[in-house]
Amino acid sequence: MSFPAGRTEYLTWTDVDKLIDLLIPQLKSVGPFDAMVMITRGGVIPGGMLAEALDIRHMLTAAVDFPATEGSGLMAWPTFLQFPDDALLRGRTALIVDDVWGSGRTSTTVKERIFGAGAIGYTCVLHFNPYRSLFTRAKPDYYGAATDTYIVYPWEIDRGMRNIGMMEPEPDPGFN
């Protein structure tokens, strides 16, 4: 796994639980939410945790790709690889969940498409990086923490024994 230059912070499950605990009262003050749209892949795990805590049962996913073309750079037009049908969103208040708001392109694109489907959307991330955001006036509606570091969540780490300084166990030759 390679990481960008700068500081990197590795979170534990306890760290993630604390962020979720910070978000729940904020979200309850706005809710209830009729739906949740989890942005894949980063929003799936925090989305599941928040859905359980907020009793959101109408859970949907959105997958957005910004093609990396040499000429377009950060201005690339997004492709929706997966998005809920408008009928599943129309008239609902949706919580849009992702792990991090870096450039902000993904969350704002999903929020605008949800608005276009006739729903109200609120963005929620575990981490907001105001230094990377492309938007001067837009930020997530709700976030657990602001940071300028590259965050590695516990579900992104290879949890094999090799990474904790131990060797994989040898197979038992007497076991058939």
Secondary structure as UniProt FT lines:
FT   STRAND          8..10
FT   HELIX           13..30
FT   STRAND          35..39
FT   TURN            40..43
FT   HELIX           44..54
FT   STRAND          59..65
FT   TURN            70..72
FT   HELIX           73..75
FT   STRAND          79..82
FT   HELIX           86..89
FT   TURN            90..91
FT   STRAND          93..101
FT   HELIX           105..116
FT   TURN            117..118
FT   STRAND          120..128
FT   TURN            130..132
FT   STRAND          142..146
FT   STRAND          150..152
FT   HELIX           154..156
FT   HELIX           161..164
FT   TURN            173..174
//
